[in-house]
């Protein structure tokens, strides 16, 4: 179903170039959820995160690529002391996440942007304004000719680090060994970030980290996740 123009104009990614899944097919139920919830929880295209105020001030943590919102909802329940910004370009996923967050009763502490992560960080988030960022299982783009499409690149790492407050964190997960090495090498080379496992190191799984349905599928196919944890250096 096609969303109304005011929703499309204010909240949806249409004109910016992205790779992979984007808008997708929206069912009638998802259509109704988006129309009802995006005006409450969505971060408008032209808005700065700071101007789109939460009910209560608190440190802000971002999840880039939240899928159907399973992990994001878990974070809101695990960390009531944080506010959250979820970033996801796949529209059916946005609809599912909004419903999860409503059911969990945490919508007042979450904003959602359906825009590309690069744009969100550049245009919607101020420098040194984020307590942390989670990036879980980004698209691996396994073919060499597509490596340039991977989210974690040198310029993106610098942008990401610039948006973290001093001692802010980035945590990443992937079950693709090649991508794990790629992300580690790029982020290890970013001078503003320190690998908490040491250079070329990975951290153990956080004990309070849930196993999502996405991760369960990987385990069933014989893949094991690897985890990275970086902290912004103070000057």
SULSUL-V529775 format. One record per residue. N is the residue number from 1. RES is the residue in one letter. PHI is phi as a letter, one per 40 degrees, with the letter a starting at -180 (* if undefined). PSI is psi in whole degrees, -180 to 180 (999 if undefined). Layout:
n = (N/N)
res = (RES/RES)
phi = (PHI/PHI)
psi = (PSI/PSI)
This chain:
n = (1/2/3/4/5/6/7/8/9/10/11/12/13/14/15/16/17/18/19/20/21/22/23/24/25/26/27/28/29/30/31/32/33/34/35/36/37/38/39/40/41/42/43/44/45/46/47/48/49/50/51/52/53/54/55/56/57/58/59/60/61/62/63/64/65/66/67/68/69/70/71/72/73/74/75/76/77/78/79/80/81/82/83/84/85/86/87/88/89/90/91/92/93/94/95/96/97/98/99/100/101/102/103/104/105/106/107/108/109/110/111/112/113/114/115/116/117/118/119/120/121/122/123/124/125/126/127/128/129/130/131/132/133/134/135/136/137/138/139/140/141/142/143/144/145/146/147/148/149/150/151/152/153/154/155/156/157/158/159/160/161/162/163/164/165/166/167/168/169/170/171/172/173/174/175/176/177/178/179/180/181/182/183/184/185/186/187/188/189/190/191/192/193/194/195/196/197/198/199/200/201/202/203/204/205/206/207/208/209/210/211/212/213/214/215/216/217/218/219/220/221/222/223/224/225/226/227/228/229/230/231/232/233/234/235)
res = (X/X/X/X/X/X/X/X/X/X/X/X/X/X/X/X/X/X/X/X/X/X/X/X/X/X/X/X/X/X/X/X/X/X/X/X/X/X/X/X/X/X/X/X/X/X/X/X/X/X/X/X/X/X/X/X/X/X/X/X/X/X/X/X/X/X/X/X/X/X/X/X/X/X/X/X/X/X/X/X/X/X/X/X/X/X/X/X/X/X/X/X/X/X/X/X/X/X/X/X/X/X/X/X/X/X/X/X/X/X/X/X/X/X/X/X/X/X/X/X/X/X/X/X/X/X/X/X/X/X/X/X/X/X/X/X/X/X/X/X/X/X/X/X/X/X/X/X/X/X/X/X/X/X/X/X/X/X/X/X/X/X/X/X/X/X/X/X/X/X/X/X/X/X/X/X/X/X/X/X/X/X/X/X/X/X/X/X/X/X/X/X/X/X/X/X/X/X/X/X/X/X/X/X/X/X/X/X/X/X/X/X/X/X/X/X/X/X/X/X/X/X/X/X/X/X/X/X/X/X/X/X/X/X/X)
phi = (*/c/c/c/c/c/c/c/c/c/b/b/c/b/c/c/c/b/b/g/c/b/c/g/c/b/c/c/c/c/d/c/c/c/c/c/b/c/c/c/b/c/c/d/d/c/c/c/d/c/c/c/c/c/c/b/c/a/d/b/b/b/b/c/g/c/g/c/g/c/c/d/c/d/c/c/c/c/b/c/c/b/c/b/b/b/b/a/c/c/c/d/c/c/c/c/c/c/c/c/c/c/c/c/g/b/d/c/b/b/b/b/b/b/b/d/d/c/c/d/c/c/b/b/b/c/c/f/b/b/c/a/b/b/b/b/f/c/d/c/f/c/c/d/c/b/d/c/c/c/c/c/b/d/c/c/c/c/c/d/c/c/c/c/c/d/g/c/b/b/b/b/a/a/b/b/d/c/c/d/c/c/c/c/c/c/c/c/c/c/c/c/b/b/c/c/c/g/d/g/b/b/c/c/c/c/c/c/c/c/c/c/c/c/c/d/c/c/c/c/c/g/b/b/c/b/b/b/a/b/b/c/c/c/b)
psi = (150/126/155/155/-38/-35/-45/-45/-34/-31/-19/148/117/-45/-16/141/130/168/154/-164/145/-98/-42/-178/129/124/171/-43/-42/-39/-47/-40/-45/-42/-34/-38/-31/-40/-22/-39/-16/145/112/153/-42/2/148/145/-40/-31/-14/77/146/169/-42/140/142/161/145/131/140/140/121/124/62/0/-120/8/7/-51/-40/-44/-41/-44/-42/-34/-33/-32/77/-10/-1/152/162/147/121/136/124/129/-12/109/-43/-33/-40/-44/-43/-41/-43/-40/-41/-46/-38/-45/-34/-10/32/12/-29/-15/10/141/150/137/130/34/161/143/-39/-45/-44/-48/-39/-43/-20/-11/130/160/143/42/-5/136/-34/169/133/137/108/122/57/159/126/-20/72/-21/138/-37/-13/3/-31/-15/-11/143/-46/106/169/-50/-38/-38/-42/-42/-46/-48/-36/-24/-10/143/161/133/8/161/157/128/134/153/144/152/19/108/-40/-42/-37/-46/-41/-51/-42/-45/-43/-47/-33/-30/-8/116/-21/-8/144/126/118/-12/5/159/133/16/156/151/159/164/135/133/-25/13/126/157/108/167/-37/-45/-36/-39/-41/-42/-42/-27/8/18/139/135/150/152/141/147/120/149/141/129/141/149/999)
